[in-house]
Amino acid sequence: MCEPIDPRSRKNRDGVLYVEHVPLRAGLPLLSLWSFESATSDTSREPVRVSGDGTQSYWLSAQDPLLNTLLPSTHVSLVINVADAWAAGRSLVDAQLLPHACVIGPMMHSRILRVGRRVCAFGAVIPAQMAMSVFGVAARGLVERVVPLRDLWPGALAQELTEGASSLSVRNRITERLSSGACSGSNVEYDAASALAFHGGRLSVDALARSCGVSRRTLTRRFVSELGIAPKLYARITRFNRLVSALLSTDASRWATLATDLGFFDQPHMVNEFRQFTGLSPLRFFHQRGELPPRRGADSRGRPCDWIRQTHNNARHS
């Protein structure tokens, strides 16, 4: 069974190092190539580091919501877990163990994620429109699903990936397989999805249909048939993902200024959309793991990854 990280009983220095391997996915049609590995860090470590070759690393404490949540996404992810099992579900009651090698389809709702005490996993994220060429199934067949990789790729290959001799060998095998099987499509629904991604979801369905030279009804029918999500919801999820990235890189005292730039009517609309997808406001979401939201004013300044550090520093000196 999965032994989850309990943020209330683990030291602040225990966590997970998330690495975005930018150079390794150069030339590949991947949105992300990442790794998760258990790591220990003191509180003086910068939350984000960028190396000279472009590799980006993020240290996540055990209570970080980004480590404990599967967020809504329009993409398809390949996950290879070579350590303790993970579990995910709408709630702790219905959480199910994830296969060590699996494909996670587009998600319309957040799910709770529980990683094991020993974390070592690798993954790749591809656009939904590439699912057929990479995995042999259209994205519509993967929506809201976690599928064992052995059901999509030859069993021997799936087993080989989970038995990689080293982190580098597993990542190399993933990129080799994806580069040999990936090819991008070019049709109405694929072009529409690419346009929504490029504009961060800030396109109406009518404008999208006009740009593709079809009616709104035709675009919606073809979009759902291929990608499994209506274009309006696809746009909302795309905009939500852009919002999460913006919140992480912006001082909390300036969050209200993000709304119109990201395509929301105003701040209440932005907060309501965030709550629709996570069940919580941004402040509550980033402090849901046993932490209280920062008070209004100076305590709410800084990126969410700094709030936790400030909380522990204050507790240590009190």
GIVENRA-V29513 format. One record per residue. RES is the residue in one letter. OMEGA is omega in degrees with one decimal (NA if undefined). D_FIRST is the distance of its C-alpha to the first C-alpha in whole Angstrom. Layout:
BEGIN
RES&OMEGA&D_FIRST  RES&OMEGA&D_FIRST
END
This chain:
BEGIN
M&179.1&0  C&174.4&4  E&-172.9&6  P&171.5&9  I&177.5&13  D&-175.5&15  P&-178.7&18  R&-176.4&20  S&-178.3&19  R&177.9&19  K&179.5&22  N&-175.6&24  R&179.4&24  D&179.9&21  G&-177.1&20  V&175.8&20  L&176.1&23  Y&-178.8&23  V&174.4&26  E&-174.0&28  H&-176.3&30  V&-178.0&33  P&-176.2&35  L&179.6&33  R&178.2&33  A&179.3&37  G&178.7&39  L&-179.9&36  P&-178.9&35  L&174.8&32  L&-178.9&31  S&170.6&29  L&-167.4&27  W&172.5&25  S&176.2&22  F&176.8&19  E&177.4&19  S&-178.0&18  A&175.8&22  T&-177.2&24  S&174.6&27  D&-173.3&30  T&178.6&31  S&-178.5&34  R&177.4&32  E&179.6&33  P&-177.4&31  V&175.9&32  R&176.8&33  V&-178.9&35  S&-176.6&36  G&-178.9&40  D&177.8&38  G&177.6&37  T&-177.6&33  Q&179.3&32  S&-178.3&29  Y&176.6&27  W&-178.0&26  L&175.5&23  S&-175.3&22  A&-177.8&19  Q&-178.4&20  D&-178.7&22  P&178.3&22  L&175.1&22  L&-173.6&19  N&-175.8&17  T&166.6&19  L&-176.2&20  L&174.9&23  P&-176.8&26  S&175.2&27  T&-172.4&30  H&175.6&28  V&-175.6&26  S&170.6&23  L&-177.6&22  V&176.3&19  I&-177.8&17  N&-176.8&14  V&178.5&14  A&-177.8&12  D&-176.6&8  A&173.7&7  W&175.1&9  A&-179.6&9  A&178.3&13  G&178.2&15  R&178.3&18  S&178.5&17  L&-177.3&14  V&-175.9&15  D&179.5&14  A&-179.9&12  Q&176.4&10  L&177.7&8  L&173.3&11  P&-179.2&12  H&173.6&12  A&-174.3&16  C&175.0&17  V&179.6&20  I&-177.4&20  G&176.8&24  P&-177.2&26  M&178.8&25  M&-179.8&27  H&176.1&25  S&175.1&23  R&174.4&19  I&177.7&17  L&175.0&14  R&177.5&11  V&-179.4&11  G&178.8&9  R&176.9&11  R&-174.1&13  V&174.0&14  C&-175.7&16  A&-179.0&17  F&-178.8&20  G&176.8&22  A&-179.4&25  V&-179.3&27  I&174.6&29  P&-178.3&32  A&-177.6&31  Q&178.2&34  M&-174.7&33  A&-178.2&30  M&-177.1&33  S&-177.6&34  V&-173.3&31  F&177.6&28  G&177.9&31  V&179.5&30  A&-177.8&32  A&-179.3&30  R&179.0&31  G&-178.2&28  L&-177.0&25  V&178.5&26  E&-177.7&23  R&169.1&21  V&-172.5&18  V&175.4&19  P&-177.9&17  L&-179.3&20  R&177.6&21  D&-176.1&22  L&177.1&25  W&176.9&25  P&-176.5&26  G&-178.7&23  A&-179.7&24  L&178.6&25  A&179.4&21  Q&179.9&20  E&-179.7&22  L&-179.4&21  T&179.1&18  E&-179.7&19  G&-177.0&22  A&-178.3&24  S&178.3&24  S&-178.1&24  L&-178.3&27  S&178.5&27  V&179.3&24  R&179.3&26  N&179.2&29  R&177.9&28  I&-177.8&26  T&177.9&30  E&-178.9&32  R&-178.0&30  L&-179.4&31  S&-179.4&34  S&-176.4&35  G&-173.3&34  A&171.0&35  C&-176.4&38  S&178.0&39  G&176.9&40  S&174.9&44  N&-172.7&44  V&-175.4&45  E&178.3&41  Y&178.1&40  D&179.0&43  A&178.6&42  A&178.7&39  S&179.0&40  A&178.3&42  L&178.2&40  A&-178.5&38  F&-177.6&41  H&177.7&42  G&179.3&39  G&-175.3&39  R&175.0&43  L&175.1&44  S&179.3&45  V&178.7&45  D&179.3&49  A&179.2&49  L&179.8&46  A&179.2&48  R&-179.1&51  S&179.7&50  C&176.9&49  G&178.9&52  V&177.1&51  S&177.5&51  R&-178.5&48  R&-180.0&47  T&179.6&47  L&-178.8&45  T&-179.2&42  R&-177.6&42  R&179.6&42  F&-179.5&39  V&-178.8&37  S&-176.6&37  E&-172.3&36  L&174.1&34  G&179.8&32  I&177.9&33  A&-176.2&37  P&179.7&39  K&177.8&39  L&176.9&35  Y&179.2&35  A&-179.5&37  R&-179.9&36  I&177.4&32  T&179.0&34  R&177.7&36  F&178.6&33  N&176.5&31  R&178.9&35  L&179.8&35  V&179.3&31  S&-179.4&33  A&179.1&36  L&-178.4&34  L&-175.2&33  S&-176.3&36  T&174.7&38  D&-176.4&39  A&-180.0&38  S&-178.4&42  R&-177.9&42  W&-177.7&40  A&-177.1&42  T&-176.7&44  L&-167.5&42  A&-174.4&42  T&179.5&45  D&-177.9&45  L&175.3&41  G&176.1&43  F&180.0&42  F&-178.4&45  D&-178.0&45  Q&178.0&42  P&177.3&42  H&179.4&41  M&-179.1&39  V&-179.5&37  N&177.7&36  E&178.1&35  F&-179.8&32  R&178.6&31  Q&-176.0&32  F&-176.9&29  T&-176.3&27  G&-176.7&28  L&171.5&29  S&178.6&32  P&-180.0&32  L&-180.0&32  R&-178.6&30  F&-176.0&27  F&175.9&28  H&-173.7&27  Q&-174.7&25  R&176.0&22  G&179.7&24  E&174.7&27  L&176.7&30  P&178.3&32  P&177.6&35  R&177.6&39  R&179.8&41  G&-173.1&43  A&-176.4&43  D&-178.3&39  S&179.1&38  R&178.5&39  G&178.8&37  R&179.1&34  P&-179.4&31  C&178.1&30  D&-178.6&32  W&-178.3&32  I&179.3&29  R&179.7&31  Q&179.8&34  T&-179.3&32  H&178.5&31  N&178.7&34  N&-179.4&36  A&-177.8&34  R&-177.0&34  H&-178.2&38  S&NA&38
END
